[in-house]
Amino acid sequence: MSKLKKIFVVFYFVIAFICIVMLVCFNPITAFATEHGTCLEETDEEENGIVTYGVFTSISLRIDCGNSKVWATAKNDFTLFPSKVYVSIMLYSSYTFTEDYREMTLESSNAIGDLNIGKSITTESPTGGETKYWLARIRYKIDNGSWKEKTVGSILINAAGELT
């Protein structure tokens, strides 16, 4: 095989690899609400969840409940190149249904200055013996990019910490 043909073969493999990485990275962010392994899935269709500032990052958000507690977890599922991922996670509740966190009570929060790939951050709150609607929200920023936010909920959780 000539040297020129070898260069073209390598070039096509590199292009194919880049295309595969792009397809994997551009999956929508998915948020889950779970109770003991039962998932309610919510996909954000307005934004694809990937912020590009020279890197690709995918962050998932979920609500879990059980044992009279509710907790929210944000996980850095994938980051293509090293970057600083600032994440703030909040858990809200309300006695009436609303999807606007500003109309709810902030129950707990947590933040981290750099959420590395494969790592997660959690915040939790007791149900307080009451049935309420719960909503999880994250604000995140990749490197010096702009702040983005995602929410999942509102889901009704009873006093025992079970989906109703």
MDTraj code that builds the backbone (N, CA, C; nanometers):
import mdtraj as md
import numpy as np

residues = "MET SER LYS LEU LYS LYS ILE PHE VAL VAL PHE TYR PHE VAL ILE ALA PHE ILE CYS ILE VAL MET LEU VAL CYS PHE ASN PRO ILE THR ALA PHE ALA THR GLU HIS GLY THR CYS LEU GLU GLU THR ASP GLU GLU GLU ASN GLY ILE VAL THR TYR GLY VAL PHE THR SER ILE SER LEU ARG ILE ASP CYS GLY ASN SER LYS VAL TRP ALA THR ALA LYS ASN ASP PHE THR LEU PHE PRO SER LYS VAL TYR VAL SER ILE MET LEU TYR SER SER TYR THR PHE THR GLU ASP TYR ARG GLU MET THR LEU GLU SER SER ASN ALA ILE GLY ASP LEU ASN ILE GLY LYS SER ILE THR THR GLU SER PRO THR GLY GLY GLU THR LYS TYR TRP LEU ALA ARG ILE ARG TYR LYS ILE ASP ASN GLY SER TRP LYS GLU LYS THR VAL GLY SER ILE LEU ILE ASN ALA ALA GLY GLU LEU THR".split()
xyz = np.array([
    [0.0842, -0.1158, 0.0000],
    [0.0000, 0.0000, 0.0000],
    [0.0899, 0.1236, 0.0000],
    [0.0536, 0.2178, -0.0805],
    [0.1368, 0.3370, -0.0901],
    [0.1196, 0.4250, 0.0341],
    [0.2140, 0.5122, 0.0535],
    [0.2126, 0.6008, 0.1698],
    [0.0891, 0.6910, 0.1683],
    [0.0488, 0.7386, 0.0502],
    [-0.0671, 0.8247, 0.0370],
    [-0.1948, 0.7503, 0.0770],
    [-0.2082, 0.6244, 0.0363],
    [-0.3258, 0.5449, 0.0717],
    [-0.3314, 0.5222, 0.2227],
    [-0.2163, 0.4985, 0.2852],
    [-0.2121, 0.4795, 0.4301],
    [-0.2591, 0.6054, 0.5029],
    [-0.2172, 0.7198, 0.4519],
    [-0.2580, 0.8465, 0.5128],
    [-0.4096, 0.8636, 0.5022],
    [-0.4684, 0.8312, 0.3845],
    [-0.6130, 0.8428, 0.3671],
    [-0.6877, 0.7454, 0.4576],
    [-0.6382, 0.6254, 0.4760],
    [-0.7029, 0.5266, 0.5642],
    [-0.7032, 0.5783, 0.7075],
    [-0.5899, 0.6288, 0.7532],
    [-0.5813, 0.6837, 0.8888],
    [-0.6748, 0.8036, 0.9018],
    [-0.6781, 0.8897, 0.8022],
    [-0.7654, 1.0063, 0.8030],
    [-0.9112, 0.9647, 0.8163],
    [-0.9563, 0.8656, 0.7405],
    [-1.0947, 0.8195, 0.7473],
    [-1.1273, 0.7586, 0.8832],
    [-1.0327, 0.6868, 0.9443],
    [-1.0553, 0.6314, 1.0784],
    [-1.0683, 0.7422, 1.1826],
    [-0.9881, 0.8462, 1.1698],
    [-0.9959, 0.9585, 1.2624],
    [-1.1305, 1.0292, 1.2476],
    [-1.1729, 1.0533, 1.1258],
    [-1.3031, 1.1170, 1.1006],
    [-1.4157, 1.0299, 1.1561],
    [-1.4110, 0.8997, 1.1343],
    [-1.5136, 0.8090, 1.1865],
    [-1.5166, 0.8126, 1.3388],
    [-1.3991, 0.8137, 1.4027],
    [-1.3914, 0.8198, 1.5485],
    [-1.4545, 0.9488, 1.6007],
    [-1.4239, 1.0609, 1.5362],
    [-1.4807, 1.1893, 1.5775],
    [-1.6324, 1.1874, 1.5620],
    [-1.6832, 1.1310, 1.4548],
    [-1.8283, 1.1226, 1.4335],
    [-1.8951, 1.0377, 1.5418],
    [-1.8350, 0.9274, 1.5780],
    [-1.8912, 0.8412, 1.6824],
    [-1.8929, 0.9135, 1.8164],
    [-1.7844, 0.9822, 1.8498],
    [-1.7787, 1.0573, 1.9756],
    [-1.8860, 1.1655, 1.9763],
    [-1.9047, 1.2343, 1.8658],
    [-2.0073, 1.3389, 1.8572],
    [-2.1468, 1.2811, 1.8770],
    [-2.1753, 1.1651, 1.8173],
    [-2.3060, 1.1022, 1.8342],
    [-2.3305, 1.0626, 1.9791],
    [-2.2298, 1.0110, 2.0445],
    [-2.2427, 0.9717, 2.1846],
    [-2.2637, 1.0943, 2.2726],
    [-2.1952, 1.2017, 2.2431],
    [-2.2000, 1.3207, 2.3276],
    [-2.3290, 1.3999, 2.3138],
    [-2.3955, 1.3939, 2.2016],
    [-2.5126, 1.4769, 2.1795],
    [-2.6430, 1.4080, 2.2165],
    [-2.6416, 1.3236, 2.3190],
    [-2.7647, 1.2672, 2.3737],
    [-2.8275, 1.3701, 2.4651],
    [-2.9625, 1.3773, 2.4668],
    [-3.0271, 1.4751, 2.5542],
    [-3.0041, 1.4422, 2.7007],
    [-3.0017, 1.5472, 2.7831],
    [-2.9928, 1.5231, 2.9270],
    [-3.1237, 1.4590, 2.9711],
    [-3.1148, 1.3611, 3.0545],
    [-3.2317, 1.2898, 3.1013],
    [-3.2407, 1.3032, 3.2514],
    [-3.3602, 1.3311, 3.2990],
    [-3.3816, 1.3412, 3.4420],
    [-3.4763, 1.2301, 3.4842],
    [-3.4533, 1.1748, 3.6013],
    [-3.5319, 1.0628, 3.6499],
    [-3.5933, 1.0951, 3.7842],
    [-3.7090, 1.0386, 3.8086],
    [-3.7668, 1.0362, 3.9422],
    [-3.7857, 0.8895, 3.9746],
    [-3.7283, 0.8436, 4.0833],
    [-3.7349, 0.7015, 4.1125],
    [-3.7791, 0.6739, 4.2538],
    [-3.8398, 0.5595, 4.2698],
    [-3.8720, 0.5069, 4.4007],
    [-3.8380, 0.3597, 4.3971],
    [-3.7351, 0.3214, 4.4677],
    [-3.6967, 0.1811, 4.4789],
    [-3.6835, 0.1150, 4.3422],
    [-3.6184, 0.1818, 4.2487],
    [-3.5885, 0.1222, 4.1193],
    [-3.6920, 0.1470, 4.0111],
    [-3.8028, 0.2126, 4.0401],
    [-3.9038, 0.2426, 3.9396],
    [-3.8751, 0.3813, 3.8844],
    [-3.8472, 0.3911, 3.7568],
    [-3.8065, 0.5190, 3.6995],
    [-3.9206, 0.5876, 3.6266],
    [-3.9353, 0.7152, 3.6523],
    [-4.0199, 0.8021, 3.5719],
    [-3.9223, 0.8896, 3.4964],
    [-3.9265, 0.8891, 3.3654],
    [-3.8243, 0.9577, 3.2875],
    [-3.8796, 1.0854, 3.2285],
    [-3.7973, 1.1889, 3.2331],
    [-3.8325, 1.3176, 3.1769],
    [-3.7141, 1.3668, 3.0957],
    [-3.7338, 1.3980, 2.9680],
    [-3.6239, 1.4414, 2.8824],
    [-3.6436, 1.5872, 2.8453],
    [-3.5399, 1.6638, 2.8585],
    [-3.5416, 1.8033, 2.8202],
    [-3.5209, 1.8118, 2.6702],
    [-3.6242, 1.8570, 2.5975],
    [-3.6139, 1.8632, 2.4524],
    [-3.5709, 2.0008, 2.4033],
    [-3.5736, 2.1022, 2.4924],
    [-3.5330, 2.2347, 2.4493],
    [-3.3829, 2.2443, 2.4310],
    [-3.3071, 2.1834, 2.5228],
    [-3.1615, 2.1854, 2.5146],
    [-3.1144, 2.0417, 2.5148],
    [-3.0018, 2.0160, 2.4528],
    [-2.9546, 1.8777, 2.4488],
    [-2.8663, 1.8422, 2.5673],
    [-2.8459, 1.9326, 2.6615],
    [-2.7710, 1.8996, 2.7819],
    [-2.6207, 1.9014, 2.7643],
    [-2.5719, 1.9281, 2.6462],
    [-2.4278, 1.9302, 2.6214],
    [-2.3861, 2.0761, 2.6035],
    [-2.2915, 2.1186, 2.6813],
    [-2.2399, 2.2540, 2.6699],
    [-2.0996, 2.2438, 2.6137],
    [-2.0724, 2.3184, 2.5074],
    [-1.9412, 2.3069, 2.4453],
    [-1.8623, 2.4350, 2.4621],
    [-1.7523, 2.4266, 2.5307],
    [-1.6525, 2.5327, 2.5405],
    [-1.5185, 2.4653, 2.5201],
    [-1.5043, 2.3906, 2.4136],
    [-1.3863, 2.3123, 2.3895],
    [-1.3978, 2.1730, 2.4496],
    [-1.5085, 2.1452, 2.5218],
    [-1.5324, 2.0144, 2.5837],
    [-1.6795, 1.9778, 2.5680],
    [-1.7092, 1.8517, 2.5910],
    [-1.8467, 1.8034, 2.5932],
    [-1.8751, 1.7504, 2.7330],
    [-1.9877, 1.7901, 2.7902],
    [-2.0250, 1.7434, 2.9231],
    [-2.1726, 1.7080, 2.9241],
    [-2.2055, 1.5963, 2.9879],
    [-2.3434, 1.5531, 3.0035],
    [-2.3689, 1.5301, 3.1519],
    [-2.4665, 1.6018, 3.2072],
    [-2.4997, 1.5906, 3.3489],
    [-2.6430, 1.5405, 3.3609],
    [-2.6628, 1.4344, 3.4414],
    [-2.7972, 1.3828, 3.4647],
    [-2.8451, 1.4251, 3.6027],
    [-2.9768, 1.4319, 3.6180],
    [-3.0395, 1.4737, 3.7423],
    [-3.1507, 1.3766, 3.7743],
    [-3.1595, 1.3349, 3.9022],
    [-3.2654, 1.2421, 3.9407],
    [-3.3129, 1.2708, 4.0815],
    [-3.4390, 1.2313, 4.1069],
    [-3.4972, 1.2353, 4.2411],
    [-3.5207, 1.0917, 4.2824],
    [-3.4838, 1.0601, 4.4060],
    [-3.5115, 0.9291, 4.4643],
    [-3.5819, 0.9515, 4.5973],
    [-3.6531, 0.8495, 4.6430],
    [-3.7228, 0.8616, 4.7701],
    [-3.7332, 0.7258, 4.8371],
    [-3.7529, 0.7296, 4.9676],
    [-3.7685, 0.6091, 5.0476],
    [-3.7320, 0.6369, 5.1916],
    [-3.7847, 0.5554, 5.2829],
    [-3.7540, 0.5689, 5.4261],
    [-3.7786, 0.7104, 5.4783],
    [-3.8915, 0.7686, 5.4392],
    [-3.9323, 0.9030, 5.4842],
    [-3.8330, 1.0120, 5.4445],
    [-3.7590, 0.9904, 5.3361],
    [-3.6638, 1.0893, 5.2858],
    [-3.6819, 1.1077, 5.1358],
    [-3.6385, 1.2215, 5.0882],
    [-3.6325, 1.2515, 4.9451],
    [-3.4928, 1.3061, 4.9194],
    [-3.4293, 1.2619, 4.8104],
    [-3.2973, 1.3143, 4.7771],
    [-3.2847, 1.3324, 4.6270],
    [-3.2014, 1.4268, 4.5911],
    [-3.1737, 1.4564, 4.4500],
    [-3.0251, 1.4348, 4.4259],
    [-2.9943, 1.3788, 4.3082],
    [-2.8559, 1.3503, 4.2727],
    [-2.8276, 1.4015, 4.1322],
    [-2.7178, 1.4730, 4.1186],
    [-2.6679, 1.5158, 3.9873],
    [-2.5377, 1.4409, 3.9634],
    [-2.5219, 1.3872, 3.8428],
    [-2.4029, 1.3094, 3.8103],
    [-2.3422, 1.3596, 3.6799],
    [-2.2112, 1.3732, 3.6803],
    [-2.1379, 1.4061, 3.5582],
    [-2.1175, 1.2738, 3.4848],
    [-2.2048, 1.2466, 3.3887],
    [-2.2011, 1.1199, 3.3158],
    [-2.0849, 1.1119, 3.2179],
    [-2.0510, 1.2261, 3.1567],
    [-1.9471, 1.2220, 3.0549],
    [-1.8875, 1.3602, 3.0350],
    [-1.7572, 1.3675, 3.0312],
    [-1.6850, 1.4889, 2.9947],
    [-1.5748, 1.4476, 2.8990],
    [-1.5741, 1.5050, 2.7784],
    [-1.4787, 1.4639, 2.6764],
    [-1.3355, 1.5032, 2.7110],
    [-1.3138, 1.6264, 2.7495],
    [-1.1808, 1.6727, 2.7862],
    [-1.1875, 1.7334, 2.9254],
    [-1.0753, 1.7429, 2.9932],
    [-1.0776, 1.7998, 3.1286],
    [-1.1385, 1.9401, 3.1292],
    [-1.2250, 1.9627, 3.2257],
    [-1.2863, 2.0936, 3.2425],
    [-1.3329, 2.1063, 3.3863],
    [-1.3612, 2.2264, 3.4259],
    [-1.4115, 2.2527, 3.5603],
    [-1.5631, 2.2646, 3.5504],
    [-1.6348, 2.1765, 3.6214],
    [-1.7809, 2.1721, 3.6152],
    [-1.8361, 2.2142, 3.7509],
    [-1.8831, 2.3375, 3.7599],
    [-1.9444, 2.3887, 3.8821],
    [-2.0891, 2.3406, 3.8856],
    [-2.1327, 2.2825, 3.9979],
    [-2.2696, 2.2331, 4.0081],
    [-2.3289, 2.2734, 4.1427],
    [-2.4504, 2.3245, 4.1382],
    [-2.5285, 2.3541, 4.2572],
    [-2.6601, 2.2785, 4.2430],
    [-2.6972, 2.2010, 4.3451],
    [-2.8185, 2.1197, 4.3396],
    [-2.9124, 2.1621, 4.4523],
    [-3.0418, 2.1747, 4.4190],
    [-3.1417, 2.2184, 4.5161],
    [-3.2615, 2.1243, 4.5129],
    [-3.3250, 2.1071, 4.6268],
    [-3.4437, 2.0230, 4.6411],
    [-3.5545, 2.1093, 4.7012],
    [-3.6675, 2.1161, 4.6309],
    [-3.7797, 2.2009, 4.6708],
    [-3.9024, 2.1158, 4.6994],
    [-3.9945, 2.1697, 4.7821],
    [-4.1214, 2.1008, 4.8071],
    [-4.2356, 2.2015, 4.8091],
    [-4.3569, 2.1480, 4.7895],
    [-4.4775, 2.2303, 4.7908],
    [-4.5971, 2.1417, 4.8231],
    [-4.6954, 2.1985, 4.8926],
    [-4.8181, 2.1242, 4.9223],
    [-4.9113, 2.1184, 4.8017],
    [-4.8948, 2.2116, 4.7087],
    [-4.9780, 2.2139, 4.5884],
    [-4.8896, 2.1914, 4.4655],
    [-4.9495, 2.1390, 4.3599],
    [-4.8732, 2.1102, 4.2389],
    [-4.8298, 2.2401, 4.1714],
    [-4.7025, 2.2464, 4.1395],
    [-4.6458, 2.3526, 4.0578],
    [-4.5160, 2.3003, 3.9975],
    [-4.4815, 2.3499, 3.8818],
    [-4.3539, 2.3137, 3.8215],
    [-4.2556, 2.4300, 3.8268],
    [-4.2921, 2.5352, 3.9004],
    [-4.2064, 2.6526, 3.9155],
    [-4.1425, 2.6487, 4.0537],
    [-4.0122, 2.6268, 4.0590],
    [-3.9434, 2.6158, 4.1876],
    [-3.9565, 2.7439, 4.2708],
    [-3.9791, 2.8584, 4.2057],
    [-3.9926, 2.9843, 4.2786],
    [-4.1188, 2.9885, 4.3635],
    [-4.2153, 2.8997, 4.3336],
    [-4.3388, 2.8909, 4.4121],
    [-4.3306, 2.7797, 4.5166],
    [-4.2120, 2.7228, 4.5343],
    [-4.1919, 2.6128, 4.6277],
    [-4.0970, 2.6556, 4.7389],
    [-4.0855, 2.5690, 4.8400],
    [-3.9954, 2.5940, 4.9519],
    [-3.8653, 2.5180, 4.9304],
    [-3.7529, 2.5881, 4.9432],
    [-3.6225, 2.5231, 4.9333],
    [-3.6017, 2.4400, 5.0590],
    [-3.5847, 2.3080, 5.0411],
    [-3.5684, 2.2171, 5.1547],
    [-3.4216, 2.1867, 5.1837],
    [-3.3409, 2.1717, 5.0792],
    [-3.1984, 2.1455, 5.0995],
    [-3.1224, 2.1798, 4.9726],
    [-2.9907, 2.1977, 4.9893],
    [-2.9060, 2.2283, 4.8744],
    [-2.7639, 2.1831, 4.9027],
    [-2.6861, 2.1755, 4.7957],
    [-2.5467, 2.1365, 4.8050],
    [-2.4767, 2.1922, 4.6810],
    [-2.3462, 2.2097, 4.6878],
    [-2.2721, 2.2629, 4.5733],
    [-2.1311, 2.2062, 4.5733],
    [-2.0719, 2.2044, 4.4538],
    [-1.9338, 2.1587, 4.4383],
    [-1.8677, 2.2436, 4.3304],
    [-1.7407, 2.2751, 4.3518],
    [-1.6672, 2.3597, 4.2581],
    [-1.6185, 2.2883, 4.1342],
    [-1.6092, 2.1542, 4.1385],
    [-1.5656, 2.0783, 4.0214],
    [-1.6173, 1.9351, 4.0330],
    [-1.7223, 1.9052, 3.9590],
    [-1.7806, 1.7711, 3.9579],
    [-1.7141, 1.6909, 3.8468],
    [-1.6233, 1.6032, 3.8839],
    [-1.5469, 1.5244, 3.7876],
    [-1.6325, 1.4164, 3.7227],
    [-1.5877, 1.3674, 3.6082],
    [-1.6588, 1.2632, 3.5343],
    [-1.6793, 1.1404, 3.6230],
    [-1.8012, 1.0874, 3.6185],
    [-1.8361, 0.9694, 3.6958],
    [-1.8722, 0.9991, 3.8400],
    [-1.8527, 1.1214, 3.8855],
    [-1.8836, 1.1585, 4.0238],
    [-2.0227, 1.2199, 4.0312],
    [-2.0782, 1.2214, 4.1527],
    [-2.2108, 1.2778, 4.1718],
    [-2.2147, 1.3630, 4.2974],
    [-2.3184, 1.4446, 4.3066],
    [-2.3435, 1.5281, 4.4232],
    [-2.4895, 1.5089, 4.4608],
    [-2.5168, 1.5015, 4.5919],
    [-2.6510, 1.4713, 4.6409],
    [-2.6921, 1.5708, 4.7477],
    [-2.8208, 1.5979, 4.7533],
    [-2.8803, 1.6717, 4.8640],
    [-3.0062, 1.5970, 4.9046],
    [-3.0359, 1.5939, 5.0348],
    [-3.1529, 1.5182, 5.0811],
    [-3.2278, 1.5934, 5.1888],
    [-3.3553, 1.5537, 5.2049],
    [-3.4407, 1.6158, 5.3048],
    [-3.5414, 1.5130, 5.3541],
    [-3.5771, 1.5179, 5.4835],
    [-3.6840, 1.4310, 5.5328],
    [-3.8194, 1.4803, 5.4815],
    [-3.9154, 1.3895, 5.4702],
    [-4.0491, 1.4287, 5.4254],
    [-4.1226, 1.5075, 5.5323],
    [-4.0765, 1.4984, 5.6545],
    [-4.1427, 1.5702, 5.7633],
    [-4.2779, 1.5119, 5.7983],
    [-4.3005, 1.3881, 5.7561],
    [-4.4285, 1.3236, 5.7853],
    [-4.5452, 1.3793, 5.7059],
    [-4.5154, 1.4454, 5.5941],
    [-4.6206, 1.5078, 5.5131],
    [-4.6089, 1.4670, 5.3673],
    [-4.7230, 1.4630, 5.3004],
    [-4.7265, 1.4375, 5.1568],
    [-4.7081, 1.5710, 5.0852],
    [-4.6088, 1.5765, 4.9966],
    [-4.5793, 1.7007, 4.9241],
    [-4.5343, 1.6689, 4.7818],
    [-4.5367, 1.7726, 4.6996],
    [-4.4752, 1.7665, 4.5676],
    [-4.3293, 1.8069, 4.5835],
    [-4.2418, 1.7348, 4.5128],
    [-4.0981, 1.7603, 4.5223],
    [-4.0409, 1.7872, 4.3842],
    [-3.9429, 1.8758, 4.3791],
    [-3.8779, 1.9138, 4.2541],
    [-3.7278, 1.9273, 4.2798],
    [-3.6480, 1.8738, 4.1893],
    [-3.5019, 1.8880, 4.1974],
    [-3.4568, 1.9838, 4.0877],
    [-3.3557, 2.0622, 4.1207],
    [-3.3030, 2.1611, 4.0259],
    [-3.1515, 2.1655, 4.0380],
    [-3.0860, 2.1780, 3.9226],
    [-2.9417, 2.2023, 3.9243],
    [-2.9125, 2.3274, 3.8437],
    [-2.8081, 2.3966, 3.8868],
    [-2.7457, 2.5034, 3.8096],
    [-2.6028, 2.4580, 3.7887],
    [-2.5548, 2.4671, 3.6651],
    [-2.4192, 2.4224, 3.6384],
    [-2.3529, 2.5121, 3.5356],
    [-2.2198, 2.5139, 3.5451],
    [-2.1401, 2.5966, 3.4556],
    [-2.0150, 2.5185, 3.4214],
    [-1.9827, 2.5115, 3.2932],
    [-1.8631, 2.4423, 3.2473],
    [-1.7569, 2.5478, 3.2179],
    [-1.6429, 2.5378, 3.2877],
    [-1.5323, 2.6328, 3.2751],
    [-1.5847, 2.7757, 3.2918],
    [-1.5603, 2.8621, 3.1951],
    [-1.6043, 3.0018, 3.2042],
    [-1.7322, 3.0276, 3.1258],
    [-1.8060, 2.9225, 3.0935],
    [-1.9298, 2.9363, 3.0180],
    [-2.0406, 2.9975, 3.1014],
    [-2.1569, 3.0106, 3.0412],
    [-2.2709, 3.0680, 3.1120],
    [-2.3393, 2.9608, 3.1973],
    [-2.4131, 3.0049, 3.2976],
    [-2.4852, 2.9139, 3.3852],
    [-2.6054, 2.8560, 3.3110],
    [-2.6269, 2.7270, 3.3286],
    [-2.7429, 2.6562, 3.2737],
    [-2.8185, 2.5967, 3.3908],
    [-2.9432, 2.5614, 3.3693],
    [-3.0174, 2.4945, 3.4751],
    [-3.1108, 2.3895, 3.4184],
    [-3.1372, 2.2889, 3.4998],
    [-3.2269, 2.1789, 3.4658],
    [-3.3112, 2.1487, 3.5877],
    [-3.4335, 2.1017, 3.5659],
    [-3.5191, 2.0593, 3.6763],
    [-3.5822, 1.9248, 3.6432],
    [-3.6222, 1.8530, 3.7468],
    [-3.7025, 1.7323, 3.7324],
    [-3.8052, 1.7338, 3.8441],
    [-3.9268, 1.6968, 3.8124],
    [-4.0383, 1.6978, 3.9066],
    [-4.1499, 1.7705, 3.8375],
    [-4.2502, 1.8064, 3.8988],
    [-4.2882, 1.7872, 4.0371],
    [-4.3510, 1.6487, 4.0530],
    [-4.3074, 1.5780, 4.1540],
    [-4.3627, 1.4458, 4.1805],
    [-4.4191, 1.4451, 4.3210],
    [-4.5303, 1.3735, 4.3377],
    [-4.5963, 1.3660, 4.4664],
    [-4.5381, 1.2509, 4.5461],
    [-4.4856, 1.2816, 4.6645],
    [-4.4246, 1.1814, 4.7518],
    [-4.4941, 1.1890, 4.8872],
    [-4.5378, 1.0734, 4.9377],
    [-4.6115, 1.0729, 5.0637],
    [-4.5168, 1.0797, 5.1840],
    [-4.5763, 1.0766, 5.3036],
    [-4.5008, 1.0913, 5.4279],
    [-4.3978, 0.9822, 5.4481],
    [-4.4247, 0.8627, 5.3948],
    [-4.3320, 0.7504, 5.4091],
    [-4.2174, 0.7551, 5.3077],
    [-4.2206, 0.8534, 5.2195],
    [-4.1164, 0.8647, 5.1190],
    [-4.1416, 0.7772, 4.9987],
    [-4.2664, 0.7582, 4.9613],
    [-4.3028, 0.6749, 4.8462],
    [-4.3759, 0.7587, 4.7425],
    [-4.3548, 0.7259, 4.6166],
    [-4.4280, 0.7934, 4.5089],
    [-4.5757, 0.7611, 4.5221],
    [-4.6592, 0.8637, 4.5014],
    [-4.8041, 0.8398, 4.5047],
    [-4.8677, 0.8755, 4.3736],
])
top = md.Topology()
chain = top.add_chain()
for i, resn in enumerate(residues, 1):
    res = top.add_residue(resn, chain, resSeq=i)
    for name in ("N", "CA", "C"):
        top.add_atom(name, md.element.get_by_symbol(name[0]), res)
traj = md.Trajectory(xyz[None], top)
